[in-house]
Amino acid sequence: MFSHVTIGSGDPDKAAAFYDAVLAALGIPVFFKAPGLASYGTATGPKVFVLKPFNGEVHVPGNGGHVAFLAPDRASVDVFHAKALAMGGSDEGAPGLRPHYHPNYYGAYVRDPEGNKLQAVCHSSKG
């Protein structure tokens, strides 16, 4: 569906600790890191990049958008949410079913320490 997603950060090296933990909970590996850049995913699959804005301006989180990561199961959604809070993120919606989207929609919403909104979601009926 997509090639990559870029998430802005004022300090990507510091943000990497948060993303290392929460994305590992979903089975998303570190792809590579360089000073001022952290990336996750695989060479041939979709990727996530965490870096400073290209225009050199101060990073500000967007309003109304978020990145939703597929979780392999509901337990991974729970771990993603718990890791995010443990790593300094904030709760934007505890793990649970959201049947108003569809009967098996199980998700959780968080904000990273810089205010970017993230979600983990499992669409399977299996727990």
Rosetta blueprint (number, residue, H / E / L):
1 M L
2 F L
3 S L
4 H E
5 V E
6 T E
7 I E
8 G E
9 S L
10 G L
11 D L
12 P H
13 D H
14 K H
15 A H
16 A H
17 A H
18 F H
19 Y H
20 D H
21 A H
22 V H
23 L H
24 A H
25 A L
26 L L
27 G L
28 I L
29 P L
30 V E
31 F E
32 F E
33 K E
34 A E
35 P L
36 G L
37 L E
38 A E
39 S E
40 Y E
41 G E
42 T L
43 A L
44 T L
45 G L
46 P L
47 K E
48 V E
49 F E
50 V E
51 L E
52 K L
53 P L
54 F L
55 N L
56 G L
57 E L
58 V L
59 H L
60 V L
61 P L
62 G L
63 N L
64 G L
65 G L
66 H L
67 V E
68 A E
69 F E
70 L E
71 A L
72 P L
73 D L
74 R H
75 A H
76 S H
77 V H
78 D H
79 V H
80 F H
81 H H
82 A H
83 K H
84 A H
85 L H
86 A H
87 M L
88 G L
89 G L
90 S E
91 D E
92 E E
93 G E
94 A E
95 P E
96 G E
97 L E
98 R L
99 P L
100 H L
101 Y L
102 H L
103 P L
104 N L
105 Y L
106 Y E
107 G E
108 A E
109 Y E
110 V E
111 R E
112 D L
113 P L
114 E L
115 G L
116 N L
117 K E
118 L E
119 Q E
120 A E
121 V E
122 C E
123 H L
124 S L
125 S L
126 K L
127 G L
